[in-house]
Amino acid sequence: MTPRWGSYVAIGDSFTEGLWDPRGRDLEDLSGWADRLAGSMSRRRSEAGEAPLRYANLAIRGRRLTRIIAEQLPPALAMRPDLISIVGGGIDVLRLGADPDQLAEMLEEAVVRARGLGCDVLLATCMDTRLGGPLLAAIRPRMAMYSAHIGAIARRHDCFVLDQWGLRALQDYRMWAPDRIHLSPEGHHRLAQSALTGLGLEPDDPDWQEPLPTADDAAALARLRAHGTWLRRDVLPWVGRGIRGTSTGDGRSPKRPDLTPAPASHLPASHLPGTRFH
């Protein structure tokens, strides 16, 4: 099926910016699930004799939902895209005292604005953190509540949904980057395939839902031994930034601020293992 959308804008945080999914040796030249999705749709349009997909990505790491809506949504809607992905709130849900009901109200207002301009909207559920160790397992109820809201918003406003919660392959630690919060290249590949199916399109990879081969015991043991390093290197600095009200995205600009033709490609997945939450 040829994608009917001629233009697509992605807004959000590091998940949509594509953190930990470099295109090559330059770790700041990021791809990510949204870029992979745009590349696949652009290729399919070109193969069908249509103009390549025009694509912009305004997502910036560390952005909470209020800033995504205030800073990214207006310029995104000003481009009048055929399709917009609005994915945010995951950082908020990680924080103590987060209110999924309030986040859902903000998200729905953004969806209403986009739908009112005639844009199709792609939303995404949260990840299921049930195997994420005690820290992330503790926030699973909030993740589940916010995901339920996202599904309800999609039904009320006829939106498309990228189902991250239901993608069981993501329970493999190799789908995750060394910081155990962001996706590895393989994880971004799987999410792009989920996004294609969420949009009613065939996936590029017929095995996108299949689990990876079983990891050996040595790799699992190394992951457990690295737990203390992870806490010191990734968790404590993240908590500190939250206390100070700072973000890794402070001072950063969108990587793809304008609608330009997306390279027509699969952006194939790397199968190099990452490290998951445990």
FIZA-112442 format. One record per residue (C-alpha): residue number from 1; residue in three letters; x, z, y. Coordinates in steps of 0.1 Angstrom, whole numbers, plus 2048, in hexadecimal, padded with zeros to 3 digits. Last residue first. Example, Ala and Ser with C-alpha at 12.3 -4.5 7.8 and 13.67 -1.06 7.14 Angstrom:
// residues 2
(rec 2,"SER",(889,847,7F5));
(rec 1,"ALA",(87B,84E,7D3));
***
This chain:
// residues 278
(rec 278,"HIS",(8B2,95C,7D2));
(rec 277,"PHE",(8AA,944,7EF));
(rec 276,"ARG",(8B7,923,7E1));
(rec 275,"THR",(8D9,914,7E2));
(rec 274,"GLY",(8E0,8EF,7E4));
(rec 273,"PRO",(8E8,8D8,7C8));
(rec 272,"LEU",(8F5,8B5,7CE));
(rec 271,"HIS",(8DA,89D,7C3));
(rec 270,"SER",(8DA,889,7E3));
(rec 269,"ALA",(8B9,878,7EA));
(rec 268,"PRO",(8B5,854,7F4));
(rec 267,"LEU",(8AE,84B,819));
(rec 266,"HIS",(894,833,80C));
(rec 265,"SER",(89A,81A,828));
(rec 264,"ALA",(88C,806,845));
(rec 263,"PRO",(89E,815,863));
(rec 262,"ALA",(883,822,87A));
(rec 261,"PRO",(87B,80C,898));
(rec 260,"THR",(87B,821,8B9));
(rec 259,"LEU",(862,83A,8C7));
(rec 258,"ASP",(876,851,8DD));
(rec 257,"PRO",(885,874,8DB));
(rec 256,"ARG",(899,870,8BA));
(rec 255,"LYS",(8B1,88D,8B7));
(rec 254,"PRO",(89C,8A4,8CD));
(rec 253,"SER",(8B1,8B8,8E5));
(rec 252,"ARG",(8C4,8D9,8DF));
(rec 251,"GLY",(8CA,8F4,8F9));
(rec 250,"ASP",(8BC,90F,8E3));
(rec 249,"GLY",(8B6,902,8C0));
(rec 248,"THR",(8CA,91D,8AE));
(rec 247,"SER",(8B1,936,8BE));
(rec 246,"THR",(8B2,954,8D5));
(rec 245,"GLY",(898,970,8DA));
(rec 244,"ARG",(8B3,98B,8D6));
(rec 243,"ILE",(8A1,99C,8B9));
(rec 242,"GLY",(89A,97B,8A8));
(rec 241,"ARG",(8BD,96F,8AD));
(rec 240,"GLY",(8C9,98F,89C));
(rec 239,"VAL",(8B2,98A,87E));
(rec 238,"TRP",(8BF,967,879));
(rec 237,"PRO",(8E3,974,87C));
(rec 236,"LEU",(8DB,98E,861));
(rec 235,"VAL",(8CB,975,849));
(rec 234,"ASP",(8E4,959,849));
(rec 233,"ARG",(908,964,845));
(rec 232,"ARG",(904,989,83C));
(rec 231,"LEU",(8E6,985,825));
(rec 230,"TRP",(8F3,965,816));
(rec 229,"THR",(915,975,80E));
(rec 228,"GLY",(902,992,7FD));
(rec 227,"HIS",(8EE,97A,7E7));
(rec 226,"ALA",(90C,964,7DD));
(rec 225,"ARG",(910,976,7BC));
(rec 224,"LEU",(8ED,96D,7B3));
(rec 223,"ARG",(8F3,948,7BA));
(rec 222,"ALA",(914,949,7A6));
(rec 221,"LEU",(901,956,788));
(rec 220,"ALA",(8E7,93A,78A));
(rec 219,"ALA",(903,920,78C));
(rec 218,"ALA",(915,930,76E));
(rec 217,"ASP",(8F5,930,75A));
(rec 216,"ASP",(8F0,90B,75C));
(rec 215,"ALA",(8D4,8FB,771));
(rec 214,"THR",(8B8,8EB,75E));
(rec 213,"PRO",(8B3,8C6,766));
(rec 212,"LEU",(8A0,8C1,787));
(rec 211,"PRO",(87A,8C6,786));
(rec 210,"GLU",(863,8A8,788));
(rec 209,"GLN",(84D,8A4,7A6));
(rec 208,"TRP",(860,887,7B5));
(rec 207,"ASP",(863,875,795));
(rec 206,"PRO",(851,855,7A0));
(rec 205,"ASP",(869,853,7BE));
(rec 204,"ASP",(85D,83C,7DA));
(rec 203,"PRO",(83B,84E,7DB));
(rec 202,"GLU",(81B,83A,7DE));
(rec 201,"LEU",(808,83F,7FE));
(rec 200,"GLY",(7E9,855,805));
(rec 199,"LEU",(7F9,867,822));
(rec 198,"GLY",(7FE,886,80D));
(rec 197,"THR",(80F,86F,7F3));
(rec 196,"LEU",(828,864,80D));
(rec 195,"ALA",(82D,888,819));
(rec 194,"SER",(833,894,7F6));
(rec 193,"GLN",(84E,879,7F2));
(rec 192,"ALA",(85E,885,813));
(rec 191,"LEU",(85D,8A8,807));
(rec 190,"ARG",(86F,89F,7E7));
(rec 189,"HIS",(88B,88E,7FA));
(rec 188,"HIS",(88E,8AB,812));
(rec 187,"GLY",(893,8C2,7F4));
(rec 186,"GLU",(8AE,8AB,7E6));
(rec 185,"PRO",(8C0,8AB,807));
(rec 184,"SER",(8BE,8D1,807));
(rec 183,"LEU",(8A1,8E3,817));
(rec 182,"HIS",(8A4,900,82F));
(rec 181,"ILE",(8A0,925,829));
(rec 180,"ARG",(8BA,92D,80E));
(rec 179,"ASP",(8D6,92A,827));
(rec 178,"PRO",(8EA,916,80D));
(rec 177,"ALA",(8CF,8FB,80E));
(rec 176,"TRP",(8B1,8FA,7F6));
(rec 175,"MET",(8A5,8E2,7DC));
(rec 174,"ARG",(8C0,8EF,7C5));
(rec 173,"TYR",(8AE,911,7C4));
(rec 172,"ASP",(893,901,7AF));
(rec 171,"GLN",(870,90D,7BA));
(rec 170,"LEU",(86E,8ED,7CF));
(rec 169,"ALA",(865,8DA,7AF));
(rec 168,"ARG",(843,8EC,7B0));
(rec 167,"LEU",(836,8D8,7CD));
(rec 166,"GLY",(815,8EA,7D3));
(rec 165,"TRP",(820,8FE,7F2));
(rec 164,"GLN",(830,8DF,802));
(rec 163,"ASP",(810,8CB,802));
(rec 162,"LEU",(815,8B2,81E));
(rec 161,"VAL",(7F1,8B0,82C));
(rec 160,"PHE",(7DE,894,83D));
(rec 159,"CYS",(7C4,89C,858));
(rec 158,"ASP",(79F,897,859));
(rec 157,"HIS",(798,8B1,874));
(rec 156,"ARG",(785,8CC,860));
(rec 155,"ARG",(796,8C5,83F));
(rec 154,"ALA",(7B9,8C6,84F));
(rec 153,"ILE",(7B1,8E7,861));
(rec 152,"ALA",(7A5,8F6,840));
(rec 151,"GLY",(7C5,8EC,82E));
(rec 150,"ILE",(7DA,8FA,84A));
(rec 149,"HIS",(7C7,91A,849));
(rec 148,"ALA",(7CE,91E,824));
(rec 147,"SER",(7F3,918,82B));
(rec 146,"TYR",(7F3,933,845));
(rec 145,"MET",(7E3,94C,82D));
(rec 144,"ALA",(7FB,942,811));
(rec 143,"MET",(81A,946,827));
(rec 142,"ARG",(80D,967,834));
(rec 141,"PRO",(808,973,810));
(rec 140,"ARG",(82B,966,806));
(rec 139,"ILE",(83D,97B,821));
(rec 138,"ALA",(849,995,808));
(rec 137,"ALA",(855,97A,7F0));
(rec 136,"LEU",(86D,96F,80B));
(rec 135,"LEU",(881,990,80C));
(rec 134,"PRO",(87C,99A,7E8));
(rec 133,"GLY",(889,97A,7D8));
(rec 132,"GLY",(87D,957,7DF));
(rec 131,"LEU",(86A,952,7BF));
(rec 130,"ARG",(847,957,7CE));
(rec 129,"THR",(852,945,7EE));
(rec 128,"ASP",(839,929,7ED));
(rec 127,"MET",(842,911,80A));
(rec 126,"CYS",(82A,90D,827));
(rec 125,"THR",(810,8F2,829));
(rec 124,"ALA",(817,8D2,83D));
(rec 123,"LEU",(802,8BF,857));
(rec 122,"LEU",(800,899,85D));
(rec 121,"VAL",(7E9,88E,879));
(rec 120,"ASP",(7D9,86C,881));
(rec 119,"CYS",(7D9,867,8A6));
(rec 118,"GLY",(7B9,85C,8B8));
(rec 117,"LEU",(7BF,86F,8D8));
(rec 116,"GLY",(7A6,88A,8CE));
(rec 115,"ARG",(7B8,88D,8AD));
(rec 114,"ALA",(7D8,898,8BE));
(rec 113,"ARG",(7C6,8B1,8D5));
(rec 112,"VAL",(7B2,8BF,8B8));
(rec 111,"VAL",(7D1,8C2,8A3));
(rec 110,"ALA",(7E2,8D6,8BE));
(rec 109,"GLU",(7C5,8EE,8C1));
(rec 108,"GLU",(7C5,8F2,89B));
(rec 107,"LEU",(7EA,8FC,89C));
(rec 106,"MET",(7E3,917,8B6));
(rec 105,"GLU",(7C6,925,8A3));
(rec 104,"ALA",(7DA,924,882));
(rec 103,"LEU",(7F6,938,892));
(rec 102,"GLN",(7DD,952,89D));
(rec 101,"ASP",(7CF,955,87A));
(rec 100,"PRO",(7F2,956,86B));
(rec 99,"ASP",(7FB,975,880));
(rec 98,"ALA",(820,97D,87D));
(rec 97,"GLY",(828,9A2,87F));
(rec 96,"LEU",(84B,99F,870));
(rec 95,"ARG",(858,97B,875));
(rec 94,"LEU",(859,962,858));
(rec 93,"VAL",(837,955,862));
(rec 92,"ASP",(844,94B,884));
(rec 91,"ILE",(860,936,875));
(rec 90,"GLY",(847,924,85F));
(rec 89,"GLY",(830,91E,87D));
(rec 88,"GLY",(836,8F9,881));
(rec 87,"VAL",(82F,8D7,873));
(rec 86,"ILE",(81B,8BE,888));
(rec 85,"SER",(820,89B,87A));
(rec 84,"ILE",(813,880,891));
(rec 83,"LEU",(805,85E,887));
(rec 82,"ASP",(7F9,840,89C));
(rec 81,"PRO",(80F,84C,8B8));
(rec 80,"ARG",(802,84E,8DC));
(rec 79,"MET",(825,854,8EB));
(rec 78,"ALA",(815,86D,903));
(rec 77,"LEU",(80A,880,8E4));
(rec 76,"ALA",(82E,887,8DA));
(rec 75,"PRO",(838,890,8FE));
(rec 74,"PRO",(81C,8AA,8FF));
(rec 73,"LEU",(821,8B8,8DC));
(rec 72,"GLN",(846,8BF,8DF));
(rec 71,"GLU",(84A,8DA,8FA));
(rec 70,"ALA",(82A,8EF,8F9));
(rec 69,"ILE",(81F,8E9,8D5));
(rec 68,"ILE",(842,8EC,8C6));
(rec 67,"ARG",(849,90A,8DE));
(rec 66,"THR",(82A,91D,8D2));
(rec 65,"LEU",(832,915,8AE));
(rec 64,"ARG",(855,923,8AD));
(rec 63,"ARG",(873,90C,8B2));
(rec 62,"GLY",(892,916,89F));
(rec 61,"ARG",(89D,8F2,898));
(rec 60,"ILE",(890,8D7,8AF));
(rec 59,"ALA",(876,8BD,8A6));
(rec 58,"LEU",(871,89F,8BD));
(rec 57,"ASN",(873,884,8A3));
(rec 56,"ALA",(869,861,8AE));
(rec 55,"TYR",(860,842,898));
(rec 54,"ARG",(855,81E,89C));
(rec 53,"LEU",(84C,810,87A));
(rec 52,"PRO",(85A,7EE,874));
(rec 51,"ALA",(843,7D0,87E));
(rec 50,"GLU",(82E,7C3,861));
(rec 49,"GLY",(839,7A8,848));
(rec 48,"ALA",(82F,7BD,829));
(rec 47,"GLU",(854,7C5,822));
(rec 46,"SER",(858,7D0,846));
(rec 45,"ARG",(83B,7E8,843));
(rec 44,"ARG",(848,7F7,823));
(rec 43,"ARG",(86B,7FC,831));
(rec 42,"SER",(85D,80D,850));
(rec 41,"MET",(848,824,83A));
(rec 40,"SER",(866,82E,826));
(rec 39,"GLY",(87C,834,844));
(rec 38,"ALA",(861,849,855));
(rec 37,"LEU",(85E,85F,837));
(rec 36,"ARG",(883,863,834));
(rec 35,"ASP",(885,86C,859));
(rec 34,"ALA",(869,885,854));
(rec 33,"TRP",(879,894,835));
(rec 32,"GLY",(89B,89A,845));
(rec 31,"SER",(8B6,883,854));
(rec 30,"LEU",(8D0,895,869));
(rec 29,"ASP",(8EF,889,87A));
(rec 28,"GLU",(8FB,8AD,882));
(rec 27,"LEU",(90D,8B1,861));
(rec 26,"ASP",(922,892,868));
(rec 25,"ARG",(930,888,845));
(rec 24,"GLY",(911,874,83D));
(rec 23,"ARG",(8EB,874,843));
(rec 22,"PRO",(8EA,899,846));
(rec 21,"ASP",(8CD,8AC,836));
(rec 20,"TRP",(8D4,8D1,83E));
(rec 19,"LEU",(8BC,8D2,85C));
(rec 18,"GLY",(8A3,8B5,85B));
(rec 17,"GLU",(893,8B8,87E));
(rec 16,"THR",(872,8BC,86B));
(rec 15,"PHE",(87C,8DC,859));
(rec 14,"SER",(892,8E6,877));
(rec 13,"ASP",(873,8E9,88D));
(rec 12,"GLY",(854,8D3,895));
(rec 11,"ILE",(84A,8B1,8A2));
(rec 10,"ALA",(849,890,890));
(rec 9,"VAL",(83E,870,8A2));
(rec 8,"TYR",(832,851,88E));
(rec 7,"SER",(82A,82E,899));
(rec 6,"GLY",(81C,80F,888));
(rec 5,"TRP",(806,822,870));
(rec 4,"ARG",(7F3,80E,855));
(rec 3,"PRO",(80D,814,83B));
(rec 2,"THR",(80D,7F7,822));
(rec 1,"MET",(800,800,800));
***
